[in-house]
Amino acid sequence: MSNTRMNYFEAEDVLHVTLSDESEANSVEISPNITAELNDAGELIGIEILHASAFIRDVILESTQGKLLNLATPGAVST
């Protein structure tokens, strides 16, 4: 059974993804506002995203715009 779960803290605008119930031994900032949480063995056990609503919005907009621009490219094939 998977231990993966997500919690969104609206007041703080933080999204936390838990991959394991293990204790956090270390963390690494992998990009601004995104932190990887690691166990004693250096394995990923969680991810924390600050300013989550803006991050999700931007990722979706970027992905959607990329797909729309690709569809508008001459010679693009739609499926």
All heavy atoms as a GROMACS GRO file, in nm:
protein
  594
    1MET      N    1   0.083  -0.118   0.000
    1MET     CA    2   0.000   0.000   0.000
    1MET      C    3   0.088   0.125   0.000
    1MET      O    4   0.187   0.133   0.069
    1MET     CB    5  -0.091  -0.002   0.123
    1MET     CG    6  -0.175   0.123   0.136
    1MET     SD    7  -0.282   0.118   0.280
    1MET     CE    8  -0.429   0.059   0.203
    2SER      N    9   0.049   0.224  -0.077
    2SER     CA   10   0.125   0.347  -0.090
    2SER      C   11   0.099   0.440   0.028
    2SER      O   12  -0.014   0.454   0.074
    2SER     CB   13   0.088   0.416  -0.221
    2SER     OG   14   0.150   0.542  -0.229
    3ASN      N   15   0.203   0.505   0.076
    3ASN     CA   16   0.190   0.603   0.183
    3ASN      C   17   0.178   0.744   0.127
    3ASN      O   18   0.176   0.840   0.203
    3ASN     CB   19   0.312   0.597   0.275
    3ASN     CG   20   0.318   0.468   0.354
    3ASN    OD1   21   0.216   0.407   0.381
    3ASN    ND2   22   0.438   0.427   0.389
    4THR      N   23   0.174   0.758  -0.004
    4THR     CA   24   0.172   0.890  -0.067
    4THR      C   25   0.042   0.963  -0.037
    4THR      O   26  -0.066   0.908  -0.051
    4THR     CB   27   0.190   0.877  -0.220
    4THR    OG1   28   0.310   0.807  -0.248
    4THR    CG2   29   0.194   1.013  -0.286
    5ARG      N   30   0.058   1.088   0.006
    5ARG     CA   31  -0.059   1.172   0.028
    5ARG      C   32  -0.018   1.319   0.009
    5ARG      O   33   0.098   1.354   0.020
    5ARG     CB   34  -0.122   1.147   0.164
    5ARG     CG   35  -0.034   1.162   0.280
    5ARG     CD   36  -0.102   1.117   0.410
    5ARG     NE   37  -0.015   1.148   0.520
    5ARG     CZ   38   0.088   1.074   0.558
    5ARG    NH1   39   0.112   0.961   0.495
    5ARG    NH2   40   0.165   1.111   0.657
    6MET      N   41  -0.118   1.401  -0.019
    6MET     CA   42  -0.096   1.543  -0.038
    6MET      C   43  -0.180   1.621   0.061
    6MET      O   44  -0.295   1.585   0.086
    6MET     CB   45  -0.134   1.586  -0.180
    6MET     CG   46  -0.038   1.541  -0.285
    6MET     SD   47  -0.066   1.619  -0.445
    6MET     CE   48  -0.228   1.558  -0.485
    7ASN      N   49  -0.123   1.726   0.112
    7ASN     CA   50  -0.195   1.817   0.200
    7ASN      C   51  -0.170   1.959   0.151
    7ASN      O   52  -0.056   1.997   0.123
    7ASN     CB   53  -0.145   1.806   0.345
    7ASN     CG   54  -0.178   1.672   0.406
    7ASN    OD1   55  -0.293   1.632   0.408
    7ASN    ND2   56  -0.076   1.603   0.452
    8TYR      N   57  -0.279   2.034   0.141
    8TYR     CA   58  -0.267   2.175   0.103
    8TYR      C   59  -0.308   2.259   0.222
    8TYR      O   60  -0.415   2.240   0.280
    8TYR     CB   61  -0.356   2.206  -0.017
    8TYR     CG   62  -0.353   2.352  -0.056
    8TYR    CD1   63  -0.235   2.410  -0.104
    8TYR    CD2   64  -0.465   2.432  -0.043
    8TYR    CE1   65  -0.230   2.543  -0.138
    8TYR    CE2   66  -0.461   2.566  -0.077
    8TYR     CZ   67  -0.342   2.621  -0.125
    8TYR     OH   68  -0.338   2.754  -0.158
    9PHE      N   69  -0.222   2.351   0.258
    9PHE     CA   70  -0.246   2.442   0.369
    9PHE      C   71  -0.277   2.579   0.311
    9PHE      O   72  -0.187   2.653   0.271
    9PHE     CB   73  -0.124   2.446   0.462
    9PHE     CG   74  -0.086   2.310   0.513
    9PHE    CD1   75   0.011   2.234   0.450
    9PHE    CD2   76  -0.152   2.255   0.623
    9PHE    CE1   77   0.045   2.107   0.495
    9PHE    CE2   78  -0.119   2.128   0.669
    9PHE     CZ   79  -0.021   2.054   0.605
   10GLU      N   80  -0.406   2.607   0.300
   10GLU     CA   81  -0.453   2.726   0.228
   10GLU      C   82  -0.401   2.856   0.288
   10GLU      O   83  -0.357   2.946   0.215
   10GLU     CB   84  -0.605   2.727   0.225
   10GLU     CG   85  -0.662   2.840   0.140
   10GLU     CD   86  -0.812   2.832   0.126
   10GLU    OE1   87  -0.876   2.742   0.186
   10GLU    OE2   88  -0.866   2.916   0.055
   11ALA      N   89  -0.405   2.868   0.419
   11ALA     CA   90  -0.362   2.993   0.483
   11ALA      C   91  -0.217   3.028   0.451
   11ALA      O   92  -0.182   3.144   0.432
   11ALA     CB   93  -0.382   2.984   0.634
   12GLU      N   94  -0.133   2.925   0.440
   12GLU     CA   95   0.010   2.946   0.410
   12GLU      C   96   0.040   2.929   0.262
   12GLU      O   97   0.152   2.957   0.218
   12GLU     CB   98   0.096   2.847   0.490
   12GLU     CG   99   0.086   2.864   0.640
   12GLU     CD  100  -0.031   2.788   0.700
   12GLU    OE1  101  -0.099   2.710   0.630
   12GLU    OE2  102  -0.057   2.808   0.821
   13ASP      N  103  -0.055   2.878   0.184
   13ASP     CA  104  -0.038   2.847   0.041
   13ASP      C  105   0.079   2.751   0.020
   13ASP      O  106   0.168   2.774  -0.060
   13ASP     CB  107  -0.021   2.974  -0.042
   13ASP     CG  108  -0.040   2.950  -0.192
   13ASP    OD1  109  -0.101   2.847  -0.230
   13ASP    OD2  110   0.008   3.033  -0.272
   14VAL      N  111   0.077   2.642   0.097
   14VAL     CA  112   0.183   2.542   0.092
   14VAL      C  113   0.121   2.407   0.055
   14VAL      O  114   0.021   2.366   0.113
   14VAL     CB  115   0.256   2.529   0.228
   14VAL    CG1  116   0.353   2.412   0.228
   14VAL    CG2  117   0.327   2.659   0.263
   15LEU      N  118   0.182   2.341  -0.044
   15LEU     CA  119   0.143   2.206  -0.080
   15LEU      C  120   0.252   2.112  -0.032
   15LEU      O  121   0.371   2.134  -0.061
   15LEU     CB  122   0.127   2.193  -0.232
   15LEU     CG  123   0.092   2.054  -0.285
   15LEU    CD1  124  -0.046   2.011  -0.236
   15LEU    CD2  125   0.097   2.052  -0.437
   16HIS      N  126   0.212   2.010   0.042
   16HIS     CA  127   0.310   1.914   0.093
   16HIS      C  128   0.272   1.775   0.042
   16HIS      O  129   0.160   1.730   0.063
   16HIS     CB  130   0.313   1.914   0.246
   16HIS     CG  131   0.425   1.834   0.300
   16HIS    ND1  132   0.411   1.705   0.342
   16HIS    CD2  133   0.556   1.865   0.314
   16HIS    CE1  134   0.528   1.660   0.382
   16HIS    NE2  135   0.618   1.754   0.366
   17VAL      N  136   0.366   1.711  -0.025
   17VAL     CA  137   0.347   1.575  -0.076
   17VAL      C  138   0.433   1.483   0.010
   17VAL      O  139   0.555   1.500   0.017
   17VAL     CB  140   0.388   1.564  -0.224
   17VAL    CG1  141   0.368   1.421  -0.275
   17VAL    CG2  142   0.312   1.663  -0.311
   18THR      N  143   0.367   1.389   0.075
   18THR     CA  144   0.437   1.292   0.159
   18THR      C  145   0.446   1.160   0.084
   18THR      O  146   0.344   1.106   0.041
   18THR     CB  147   0.362   1.271   0.292
   18THR    OG1  148   0.348   1.396   0.356
   18THR    CG2  149   0.434   1.174   0.381
   19LEU      N  150   0.568   1.110   0.066
   19LEU     CA  151   0.590   0.984  -0.003
   19LEU      C  152   0.614   0.869   0.095
   19LEU      O  153   0.597   0.754   0.060
   19LEU     CB  154   0.709   0.996  -0.099
   19LEU     CG  155   0.698   1.108  -0.201
   19LEU    CD1  156   0.828   1.122  -0.278
   19LEU    CD2  157   0.582   1.083  -0.296
   20SER      N  158   0.656   0.904   0.215
   20SER     CA  159   0.688   0.804   0.317
   20SER      C  160   0.667   0.865   0.454
   20SER      O  161   0.685   0.986   0.472
   20SER     CB  162   0.834   0.759   0.300
   20SER     OG  163   0.875   0.680   0.410
   21ASP      N  164   0.635   0.782   0.552
   21ASP     CA  165   0.617   0.830   0.688
   21ASP      C  166   0.748   0.835   0.766
   21ASP      O  167   0.748   0.863   0.886
   21ASP     CB  168   0.516   0.741   0.762
   21ASP     CG  169   0.376   0.758   0.708
   21ASP    OD1  170   0.343   0.869   0.663
   21ASP    OD2  171   0.299   0.661   0.710
   22GLU      N  172   0.860   0.809   0.698
   22GLU     CA  173   0.990   0.812   0.764
   22GLU      C  174   1.021   0.954   0.813
   22GLU      O  175   0.970   1.052   0.762
   22GLU     CB  176   1.099   0.769   0.667
   22GLU     CG  177   1.087   0.626   0.620
   22GLU     CD  178   1.192   0.593   0.515
   22GLU    OE1  179   1.310   0.583   0.555
   22GLU    OE2  180   1.156   0.583   0.398
   23SER      N  181   1.109   0.962   0.911
   23SER     CA  182   1.152   1.092   0.964
   23SER      C  183   1.243   1.162   0.864
   23SER      O  184   1.324   1.100   0.796
   23SER     CB  185   1.229   1.073   1.094
   23SER     OG  186   1.145   1.018   1.193
   24GLU      N  187   1.227   1.294   0.859
   24GLU     CA  188   1.312   1.376   0.772
   24GLU      C  189   1.447   1.395   0.838
   24GLU      O  190   1.456   1.440   0.952
   24GLU     CB  191   1.245   1.511   0.747
   24GLU     CG  192   1.326   1.603   0.659
   24GLU     CD  193   1.258   1.737   0.639
   24GLU    OE1  194   1.136   1.748   0.655
   24GLU    OE2  195   1.332   1.832   0.607
   25ALA      N  196   1.554   1.363   0.766
   25ALA     CA  197   1.690   1.380   0.817
   25ALA      C  198   1.759   1.499   0.753
   25ALA      O  199   1.852   1.556   0.810
   25ALA     CB  200   1.772   1.254   0.792
   26ASN      N  201   1.712   1.537   0.633
   26ASN     CA  202   1.777   1.644   0.559
   26ASN      C  203   1.677   1.698   0.458
   26ASN      O  204   1.576   1.634   0.428
   26ASN     CB  205   1.902   1.591   0.488
   26ASN     CG  206   1.997   1.702   0.446
   26ASN    OD1  207   1.975   1.819   0.474
   26ASN    ND2  208   2.104   1.663   0.378
   27SER      N  209   1.706   1.813   0.404
   27SER     CA  210   1.625   1.869   0.296
   27SER      C  211   1.715   1.943   0.200
   27SER      O  212   1.823   1.991   0.237
   27SER     CB  213   1.516   1.961   0.352
   27SER     OG  214   1.574   2.071   0.416
   28VAL      N  215   1.669   1.952   0.075
   28VAL     CA  216   1.746   2.018  -0.030
   28VAL      C  217   1.651   2.106  -0.108
   28VAL      O  218   1.546   2.059  -0.155
   28VAL     CB  219   1.811   1.914  -0.125
   28VAL    CG1  220   1.885   1.983  -0.238
   28VAL    CG2  221   1.902   1.820  -0.049
   29GLU      N  222   1.687   2.233  -0.123
   29GLU     CA  223   1.607   2.322  -0.207
   29GLU      C  224   1.641   2.290  -0.352
   29GLU      O  225   1.755   2.308  -0.396
   29GLU     CB  226   1.637   2.468  -0.175
   29GLU     CG  227   1.548   2.562  -0.253
   29GLU     CD  228   1.569   2.708  -0.218
   29GLU    OE1  229   1.680   2.744  -0.173
   29GLU    OE2  230   1.475   2.786  -0.236
   30ILE      N  231   1.543   2.238  -0.426
   30ILE     CA  232   1.570   2.198  -0.564
   30ILE      C  233   1.539   2.310  -0.664
   30ILE      O  234   1.587   2.306  -0.777
   30ILE     CB  235   1.497   2.068  -0.602
   30ILE    CG1  236   1.348   2.078  -0.578
   30ILE    CG2  237   1.555   1.951  -0.524
   30ILE    CD1  238   1.270   1.956  -0.623
   31SER      N  239   1.462   2.406  -0.622
   31SER     CA  240   1.440   2.530  -0.697
   31SER      C  241   1.375   2.627  -0.601
   31SER      O  242   1.332   2.587  -0.493
   31SER     CB  243   1.354   2.505  -0.822
   31SER     OG  244   1.222   2.472  -0.787
   32PRO      N  245   1.368   2.755  -0.637
   32PRO     CA  246   1.306   2.848  -0.543
   32PRO      C  247   1.165   2.800  -0.505
   32PRO      O  248   1.086   2.762  -0.592
   32PRO     CB  249   1.300   2.979  -0.621
   32PRO     CG  250   1.411   2.968  -0.720
   32PRO     CD  251   1.416   2.821  -0.757
   33ASN      N  252   1.138   2.794  -0.377
   33ASN     CA  253   1.007   2.757  -0.322
   33ASN      C  254   0.974   2.608  -0.330
   33ASN      O  255   0.863   2.569  -0.298
   33ASN     CB  256   0.895   2.838  -0.387
   33ASN     CG  257   0.913   2.986  -0.366
   33ASN    OD1  258   0.951   3.030  -0.258
   33ASN    ND2  259   0.890   3.064  -0.470
   34ILE      N  260   1.068   2.525  -0.372
   34ILE     CA  261   1.045   2.380  -0.377
   34ILE      C  262   1.158   2.310  -0.302
   34ILE      O  263   1.276   2.326  -0.335
   34ILE     CB  264   1.036   2.326  -0.521
   34ILE    CG1  265   0.922   2.395  -0.594
   34ILE    CG2  266   1.016   2.174  -0.520
   34ILE    CD1  267   0.909   2.356  -0.740
   35THR      N  268   1.119   2.233  -0.200
   35THR     CA  269   1.217   2.164  -0.117
   35THR      C  270   1.190   2.014  -0.119
   35THR      O  271   1.076   1.970  -0.103
   35THR     CB  272   1.208   2.215   0.029
   35THR    OG1  273   1.230   2.357   0.030
   35THR    CG2  274   1.311   2.148   0.117
   36ALA      N  275   1.296   1.937  -0.140
   36ALA     CA  276   1.290   1.791  -0.133
   36ALA      C  277   1.330   1.750   0.008
   36ALA      O  278   1.432   1.796   0.060
   36ALA     CB  279   1.384   1.729  -0.236
   37GLU      N  280   1.249   1.666   0.069
   37GLU     CA  281   1.278   1.616   0.203
   37GLU      C  282   1.334   1.475   0.191
   37GLU      O  283   1.281   1.392   0.117
   37GLU     CB  284   1.150   1.618   0.287
   37GLU     CG  285   1.094   1.758   0.300
   37GLU     CD  286   0.953   1.761   0.354
   37GLU    OE1  287   0.883   1.657   0.352
   37GLU    OE2  288   0.913   1.869   0.400
   38LEU      N  289   1.442   1.448   0.264
   38LEU     CA  290   1.516   1.322   0.252
   38LEU      C  291   1.522   1.249   0.385
   38LEU      O  292   1.523   1.310   0.492
   38LEU     CB  293   1.657   1.351   0.203
   38LEU     CG  294   1.670   1.441   0.080
   38LEU    CD1  295   1.816   1.477   0.055
   38LEU    CD2  296   1.608   1.376  -0.041
   39ASN      N  297   1.530   1.115   0.377
   39ASN     CA  298   1.548   1.034   0.498
   39ASN      C  299   1.697   1.017   0.527
   39ASN      O  300   1.782   1.077   0.458
   39ASN     CB  301   1.477   0.898   0.485
   39ASN     CG  302   1.535   0.811   0.376
   39ASN    OD1  303   1.642   0.838   0.319
   39ASN    ND2  304   1.466   0.703   0.344
   40ASP      N  305   1.732   0.934   0.625
   40ASP     CA  306   1.872   0.911   0.662
   40ASP      C  307   1.956   0.856   0.548
   40ASP      O  308   2.076   0.880   0.540
   40ASP     CB  309   1.882   0.814   0.780
   40ASP     CG  310   1.844   0.878   0.911
   40ASP    OD1  311   1.861   1.001   0.923
   40ASP    OD2  312   1.797   0.806   1.002
   41ALA      N  313   1.893   0.780   0.457
   41ALA     CA  314   1.965   0.720   0.345
   41ALA      C  315   1.973   0.814   0.224
   41ALA      O  316   2.026   0.777   0.120
   41ALA     CB  317   1.897   0.590   0.304
   42GLY      N  318   1.920   0.935   0.238
   42GLY     CA  319   1.923   1.030   0.126
   42GLY      C  320   1.813   1.007   0.024
   42GLY      O  321   1.818   1.062  -0.085
   43GLU      N  322   1.713   0.927   0.061
   43GLU     CA  323   1.602   0.898  -0.030
   43GLU      C  324   1.491   1.000  -0.013
   43GLU      O  325   1.464   1.047   0.098
   43GLU     CB  326   1.548   0.757  -0.003
   43GLU     CG  327   1.652   0.650  -0.022
   43GLU     CD  328   1.609   0.515   0.034
   43GLU    OE1  329   1.533   0.513   0.135
   43GLU    OE2  330   1.652   0.413  -0.021
   44LEU      N  331   1.425   1.032  -0.123
   44LEU     CA  332   1.317   1.129  -0.121
   44LEU      C  333   1.198   1.074  -0.043
   44LEU      O  334   1.148   0.966  -0.071
   44LEU     CB  335   1.274   1.160  -0.265
   44LEU     CG  336   1.164   1.264  -0.282
   44LEU    CD1  337   1.214   1.401  -0.237
   44LEU    CD2  338   1.121   1.268  -0.427
   45ILE      N  339   1.153   1.152   0.056
   45ILE     CA  340   1.036   1.111   0.136
   45ILE      C  341   0.924   1.214   0.130
   45ILE      O  342   0.812   1.187   0.174
   45ILE     CB  343   1.074   1.082   0.282
   45ILE    CG1  344   1.133   1.206   0.348
   45ILE    CG2  345   1.166   0.961   0.292
   45ILE    CD1  346   1.142   1.197   0.499
   46GLY      N  347   0.953   1.332   0.074
   46GLY     CA  348   0.850   1.434   0.066
   46GLY      C  349   0.893   1.553  -0.016
   46GLY      O  350   1.012   1.571  -0.044
   47ILE      N  351   0.796   1.633  -0.055
   47ILE     CA  352   0.821   1.755  -0.132
   47ILE      C  353   0.732   1.864  -0.074
   47ILE      O  354   0.614   1.842  -0.049
   47ILE     CB  355   0.788   1.735  -0.282
   47ILE    CG1  356   0.874   1.624  -0.341
   47ILE    CG2  357   0.805   1.865  -0.359
   47ILE    CD1  358   0.830   1.582  -0.479
   48GLU      N  359   0.790   1.980  -0.056
   48GLU     CA  360   0.715   2.095  -0.007
   48GLU      C  361   0.723   2.205  -0.111
   48GLU      O  362   0.832   2.239  -0.159
   48GLU     CB  363   0.774   2.145   0.125
   48GLU     CG  364   0.699   2.263   0.182
   48GLU     CD  365   0.758   2.310   0.313
   48GLU    OE1  366   0.869   2.367   0.309
   48GLU    OE2  367   0.694   2.288   0.416
   49ILE      N  368   0.607   2.260  -0.148
   49ILE     CA  369   0.600   2.367  -0.247
   49ILE      C  370   0.538   2.490  -0.181
   49ILE      O  371   0.422   2.487  -0.139
   49ILE     CB  372   0.517   2.326  -0.370
   49ILE    CG1  373   0.577   2.201  -0.435
   49ILE    CG2  374   0.509   2.441  -0.471
   49ILE    CD1  375   0.493   2.142  -0.546
   50LEU      N  376   0.618   2.596  -0.168
   50LEU     CA  377   0.569   2.723  -0.116
   50LEU      C  378   0.504   2.802  -0.229
   50LEU      O  379   0.541   2.785  -0.346
   50LEU     CB  380   0.685   2.803  -0.056
   50LEU     CG  381   0.769   2.734   0.051
   50LEU    CD1  382   0.882   2.826   0.095
   50LEU    CD2  383   0.684   2.692   0.168
   51HIS      N  384   0.412   2.889  -0.197
   51HIS     CA  385   0.338   2.966  -0.298
   51HIS      C  386   0.280   2.870  -0.402
   51HIS      O  387   0.290   2.890  -0.523
   51HIS     CB  388   0.427   3.072  -0.365
   51HIS     CG  389   0.501   3.158  -0.267
   51HIS    ND1  390   0.438   3.249  -0.186
   51HIS    CD2  391   0.632   3.164  -0.235
   51HIS    CE1  392   0.527   3.309  -0.110
   51HIS    NE2  393   0.646   3.258  -0.137
   52ALA      N  394   0.219   2.764  -0.352
   52ALA     CA  395   0.174   2.653  -0.435
   52ALA      C  396   0.072   2.694  -0.540
   52ALA      O  397   0.076   2.645  -0.653
   52ALA     CB  398   0.118   2.542  -0.347
   53SER      N  399  -0.022   2.781  -0.507
   53SER     CA  400  -0.126   2.817  -0.604
   53SER      C  401  -0.065   2.883  -0.726
   53SER      O  402  -0.103   2.852  -0.840
   53SER     CB  403  -0.233   2.905  -0.541
   53SER     OG  404  -0.176   3.022  -0.487
   54ALA      N  405   0.031   2.972  -0.707
   54ALA     CA  406   0.098   3.038  -0.820
   54ALA      C  407   0.181   2.937  -0.898
   54ALA      O  408   0.184   2.939  -1.022
   54ALA     CB  409   0.185   3.153  -0.772
   55PHE      N  410   0.249   2.846  -0.828
   55PHE     CA  411   0.331   2.746  -0.895
   55PHE      C  412   0.246   2.657  -0.984
   55PHE      O  413   0.277   2.636  -1.102
   55PHE     CB  414   0.406   2.660  -0.792
   55PHE     CG  415   0.480   2.545  -0.852
   55PHE    CD1  416   0.602   2.565  -0.912
   55PHE    CD2  417   0.427   2.417  -0.849
   55PHE    CE1  418   0.672   2.458  -0.970
   55PHE    CE2  419   0.495   2.310  -0.904
   55PHE     CZ  420   0.618   2.331  -0.965
   56ILE      N  421   0.136   2.605  -0.931
   56ILE     CA  422   0.048   2.516  -1.008
   56ILE      C  423  -0.011   2.592  -1.126
   56ILE      O  424  -0.014   2.543  -1.239
   56ILE     CB  425  -0.063   2.457  -0.919
   56ILE    CG1  426  -0.004   2.373  -0.806
   56ILE    CG2  427  -0.164   2.379  -1.001
   56ILE    CD1  428   0.072   2.251  -0.851
   57ARG      N  429  -0.059   2.716  -1.101
   57ARG     CA  430  -0.114   2.798  -1.209
   57ARG      C  431  -0.012   2.815  -1.321
   57ARG      O  432  -0.042   2.794  -1.439
   57ARG     CB  433  -0.155   2.935  -1.154
   57ARG     CG  434  -0.213   3.028  -1.260
   57ARG     CD  435  -0.206   3.174  -1.220
   57ARG     NE  436  -0.066   3.213  -1.204
   57ARG     CZ  437  -0.023   3.295  -1.110
   57ARG    NH1  438  -0.105   3.346  -1.021
   57ARG    NH2  439   0.105   3.327  -1.102
   58ASP      N  440   0.111   2.852  -1.286
   58ASP     CA  441   0.214   2.877  -1.386
   58ASP      C  442   0.250   2.751  -1.464
   58ASP      O  443   0.270   2.755  -1.585
   58ASP     CB  444   0.338   2.936  -1.321
   58ASP     CG  445   0.314   3.076  -1.265
   58ASP    OD1  446   0.209   3.136  -1.296
   58ASP    OD2  447   0.400   3.124  -1.189
   59VAL      N  448   0.259   2.637  -1.395
   59VAL     CA  449   0.292   2.512  -1.462
   59VAL      C  450   0.182   2.474  -1.561
   59VAL      O  451   0.209   2.435  -1.675
   59VAL     CB  452   0.314   2.398  -1.360
   59VAL    CG1  453   0.316   2.262  -1.427
   59VAL    CG2  454   0.443   2.422  -1.283
   60ILE      N  455   0.056   2.489  -1.521
   60ILE     CA  456  -0.055   2.455  -1.610
   60ILE      C  457  -0.060   2.551  -1.728
   60ILE      O  458  -0.077   2.509  -1.843
   60ILE     CB  459  -0.188   2.454  -1.531
   60ILE    CG1  460  -0.189   2.335  -1.436
   60ILE    CG2  461  -0.308   2.449  -1.626
   60ILE    CD1  462  -0.302   2.334  -1.337
   61LEU      N  463  -0.044   2.680  -1.702
   61LEU     CA  464  -0.045   2.778  -1.812
   61LEU      C  465   0.067   2.752  -1.910
   61LEU      O  466   0.047   2.755  -2.032
   61LEU     CB  467  -0.034   2.920  -1.757
   61LEU     CG  468  -0.161   2.980  -1.698
   61LEU    CD1  469  -0.131   3.115  -1.634
   61LEU    CD2  470  -0.268   2.995  -1.805
   62GLU      N  471   0.187   2.726  -1.859
   62GLU     CA  472   0.302   2.700  -1.945
   62GLU      C  473   0.278   2.576  -2.031
   62GLU      O  474   0.304   2.576  -2.151
   62GLU     CB  475   0.426   2.682  -1.858
   62GLU     CG  476   0.555   2.670  -1.936
   62GLU     CD  477   0.673   2.661  -1.842
   62GLU    OE1  478   0.694   2.756  -1.763
   62GLU    OE2  479   0.744   2.559  -1.847
   63SER      N  480   0.227   2.470  -1.971
   63SER     CA  481   0.200   2.347  -2.044
   63SER      C  482   0.092   2.368  -2.150
   63SER      O  483   0.106   2.325  -2.264
   63SER     CB  484   0.158   2.238  -1.946
   63SER     OG  485   0.120   2.122  -2.014
   64THR      N  486  -0.014   2.436  -2.111
   64THR     CA  487  -0.125   2.460  -2.203
   64THR      C  488  -0.081   2.549  -2.318
   64THR      O  489  -0.110   2.521  -2.435
   64THR     CB  490  -0.244   2.524  -2.129
   64THR    OG1  491  -0.282   2.436  -2.023
   64THR    CG2  492  -0.361   2.548  -2.220
   65GLN      N  493  -0.010   2.656  -2.288
   65GLN     CA  494   0.038   2.746  -2.393
   65GLN      C  495   0.131   2.674  -2.488
   65GLN      O  496   0.125   2.693  -2.609
   65GLN     CB  497   0.106   2.868  -2.331
   65GLN     CG  498   0.010   2.963  -2.266
   65GLN     CD  499   0.078   3.075  -2.189
   65GLN    OE1  500   0.195   3.065  -2.154
   65GLN    NE2  501   0.004   3.180  -2.162
   66GLY      N  502   0.218   2.590  -2.434
   66GLY     CA  503   0.309   2.513  -2.519
   66GLY      C  504   0.234   2.423  -2.615
   66GLY      O  505   0.267   2.414  -2.733
   67LYS      N  506   0.131   2.357  -2.566
   67LYS     CA  507   0.052   2.269  -2.651
   67LYS      C  508  -0.024   2.349  -2.756
   67LYS      O  509  -0.032   2.309  -2.871
   67LYS     CB  510  -0.042   2.184  -2.568
   67LYS     CG  511   0.032   2.078  -2.489
   67LYS     CD  512  -0.060   1.992  -2.409
   67LYS     CE  513   0.028   1.899  -2.327
   67LYS     NZ  514  -0.023   1.769  -2.311
   68LEU      N  515  -0.080   2.462  -2.715
   68LEU     CA  516  -0.154   2.545  -2.811
   68LEU      C  517  -0.061   2.601  -2.918
   68LEU      O  518  -0.096   2.605  -3.035
   68LEU     CB  519  -0.226   2.658  -2.739
   68LEU     CG  520  -0.346   2.616  -2.654
   68LEU    CD1  521  -0.399   2.733  -2.574
   68LEU    CD2  522  -0.456   2.558  -2.742
   69LEU      N  523   0.057   2.644  -2.878
   69LEU     CA  524   0.152   2.697  -2.975
   69LEU      C  525   0.197   2.588  -3.071
   69LEU      O  526   0.216   2.613  -3.190
   69LEU     CB  527   0.273   2.759  -2.904
   69LEU     CG  528   0.245   2.890  -2.831
   69LEU    CD1  529   0.367   2.932  -2.750
   69LEU    CD2  530   0.204   2.999  -2.928
   70ASN      N  531   0.215   2.467  -3.021
   70ASN     CA  532   0.254   2.356  -3.107
   70ASN      C  533   0.144   2.325  -3.208
   70ASN      O  534   0.172   2.295  -3.324
   70ASN     CB  535   0.288   2.232  -3.024
   70ASN     CG  536   0.348   2.122  -3.108
   70ASN    OD1  537   0.420   2.148  -3.203
   70ASN    ND2  538   0.319   1.999  -3.072
   71LEU      N  539   0.018   2.334  -3.166
   71LEU     CA  540  -0.094   2.309  -3.256
   71LEU      C  541  -0.103   2.418  -3.363
   71LEU      O  542  -0.149   2.393  -3.473
   71LEU     CB  543  -0.225   2.302  -3.179
   71LEU     CG  544  -0.244   2.181  -3.089
   71LEU    CD1  545  -0.373   2.194  -3.009
   71LEU    CD2  546  -0.247   2.053  -3.171
   72ALA      N  547  -0.060   2.539  -3.327
   72ALA     CA  548  -0.067   2.651  -3.422
   72ALA      C  549   0.051   2.653  -3.517
   72ALA      O  550   0.053   2.732  -3.611
   72ALA     CB  551  -0.075   2.783  -3.345
   73THR      N  552   0.150   2.568  -3.498
   73THR     CA  553   0.267   2.564  -3.584
   73THR      C  554   0.231   2.505  -3.718
   73THR      O  555   0.166   2.398  -3.724
   73THR     CB  556   0.380   2.480  -3.518
   73THR    OG1  557   0.406   2.535  -3.390
   73THR    CG2  558   0.504   2.477  -3.602
   74PRO      N  559   0.269   2.570  -3.827
   74PRO     CA  560   0.239   2.512  -3.960
   74PRO      C  561   0.294   2.371  -3.971
   74PRO      O  562   0.407   2.344  -3.931
   74PRO     CB  563   0.310   2.606  -4.057
   74PRO     CG  564   0.325   2.735  -3.981
   74PRO     CD  565   0.340   2.696  -3.837
   75GLY      N  566   0.213   2.282  -4.023
   75GLY     CA  567   0.254   2.144  -4.041
   75GLY      C  568   0.235   2.058  -3.918
   75GLY      O  569   0.265   1.939  -3.921
   76ALA      N  570   0.187   2.116  -3.809
   76ALA     CA  571   0.163   2.037  -3.689
   76ALA      C  572   0.050   1.939  -3.714
   76ALA      O  573  -0.049   1.970  -3.778
   76ALA     CB  574   0.129   2.128  -3.571
   77VAL      N  575   0.066   1.820  -3.665
   77VAL     CA  576  -0.033   1.715  -3.684
   77VAL      C  577  -0.113   1.701  -3.556
   77VAL      O  578  -0.058   1.688  -3.448
   77VAL     CB  579   0.036   1.580  -3.718
   77VAL    CG1  580  -0.066   1.471  -3.734
   77VAL    CG2  581   0.122   1.596  -3.842
   78SER      N  582  -0.245   1.707  -3.566
   78SER     CA  583  -0.326   1.686  -3.447
   78SER      C  584  -0.369   1.541  -3.440
   78SER      O  585  -0.386   1.474  -3.542
   78SER     CB  586  -0.447   1.779  -3.444
   78SER     OG  587  -0.509   1.786  -3.569
   79THR      N  588  -0.383   1.491  -3.317
   79THR     CA  589  -0.421   1.351  -3.296
   79THR      C  590  -0.557   1.340  -3.238
   79THR      O  591  -0.609   1.426  -3.176
   79THR     CB  592  -0.321   1.281  -3.202
   79THR    OG1  593  -0.311   1.356  -3.082
   79THR    CG2  594  -0.186   1.268  -3.268
   0.00000   0.00000   0.00000
